[in-house]
Amino acid sequence: MGLAPMSELAAPGKSWPVFLLICAYLILQCLWRLLTPGGSWPMPPWHYVSMASDVLLWAVMIGLKSHITPLIADDPPRARLATILFWAALLAGIIMILLRLTSDSAWWTGHYIPTH
């Protein structure tokens, strides 16, 4: 088998939709946690698993952004969308981490509004 043509190597391929999904998930998850009350507190260590999954998705998003940036550099609308989504998802990740520091309820549930 020979090498693939350069045009095929330069396409973002499957990393582009994965990047979009992770960004959308982080943004929507942040909005959900800010706008809805938290439920019952999870059993330990599940709140740590939730935090770890948030941080892991955040790290994967950063890695994907660095991977796709050179691949979409010649497509300005896609590059602009990637930049906007990246910064919005990065901010959402920071908010979700800081949100847990606002109260005991937020530490356990990840939601800003406590249960009543």
C-alpha positions in Angstrom: 0.0 0.0 0.0 1.2 3.4 -0.9 1.0 6.7 1.0 -2.2 8.7 0.9 -2.3 11.8 -1.2 -1.5 15.0 0.7 -5.1 16.3 0.3 -6.4 13.3 2.3 -3.8 13.8 5.0 -4.8 17.4 5.4 -8.5 16.7 6.0 -9.5 16.9 9.7 -11.4 13.7 9.2 -13.2 12.3 12.3 -11.5 14.7 14.7 -13.6 17.6 13.5 -17.0 16.2 14.5 -15.5 14.8 17.7 -14.2 18.3 18.5 -17.6 19.9 17.8 -19.4 17.3 20.0 -17.0 17.8 22.9 -17.2 21.5 22.7 -21.0 21.4 22.5 -21.2 18.9 25.4 -19.0 21.1 27.6 -21.0 24.3 26.8 -24.4 22.6 27.3 -23.3 20.8 30.5 -22.1 24.1 32.0 -25.4 25.8 31.2 -27.4 22.9 32.6 -25.3 22.9 35.8 -25.8 26.7 36.2 -29.5 26.8 35.4 -31.0 23.7 37.0 -31.0 22.6 40.7 -28.8 19.8 41.7 -30.3 16.4 42.6 -29.4 14.2 45.5 -25.8 14.0 46.4 -24.0 11.1 44.7 -22.2 8.3 46.6 -18.5 8.8 47.1 -16.4 8.7 44.9 -18.8 9.5 42.0 -18.5 13.2 42.4 -14.7 12.7 41.8 -15.5 10.6 38.7 -17.7 13.4 37.4 -15.0 16.0 38.0 -12.4 13.7 36.3 -14.6 13.2 33.3 -15.0 17.0 32.9 -11.3 17.6 33.1 -10.6 14.7 30.7 -13.0 16.0 28.1 -11.5 19.5 28.6 -8.0 18.0 27.9 -9.2 16.0 24.9 -10.8 19.2 23.5 -7.5 21.1 23.9 -5.6 18.3 22.2 -8.1 18.1 19.3 -7.9 21.9 18.9 -4.1 21.7 18.5 -4.5 18.8 16.1 -7.1 20.3 13.8 -5.9 23.9 13.8 -3.3 23.3 11.0 -5.7 21.1 9.1 -8.4 23.7 8.9 -6.2 26.8 8.5 -7.1 27.1 4.8 -10.9 27.1 5.6 -11.6 30.5 7.4 -15.2 29.8 8.4 -14.4 26.5 9.9 -11.3 27.9 11.6 -13.4 30.8 13.0 -16.1 28.4 14.3 -13.4 26.2 15.9 -11.9 29.2 17.7 -15.2 30.4 19.0 -16.3 27.0 20.2 -12.9 26.3 21.7 -12.9 29.5 23.8 -16.6 29.0 24.8 -15.9 25.4 25.9 -12.7 26.4 27.6 -14.6 29.0 29.6 -17.4 26.4 30.3 -14.8 24.0 31.7 -13.3 26.7 34.0 -16.8 27.6 35.2 -17.7 24.0 35.9 -14.5 23.6 38.0 -15.0 26.9 39.9 -18.7 26.1 40.4 -17.8 23.2 42.6 -16.0 25.5 45.0 -19.1 27.7 45.6 -20.8 25.5 48.3 -21.0 22.0 49.8 -24.0 21.2 47.6 -22.1 22.4 44.5 -19.1 20.3 45.4 -21.2 17.1 45.5 -23.7 17.8 42.7 -21.8 20.1 40.3 -24.8 22.4 40.2 -25.0 26.1 41.2 -28.6 26.0 42.5 -28.8 23.7 45.6 -31.6 21.3 46.1 -34.5 22.4 48.2 
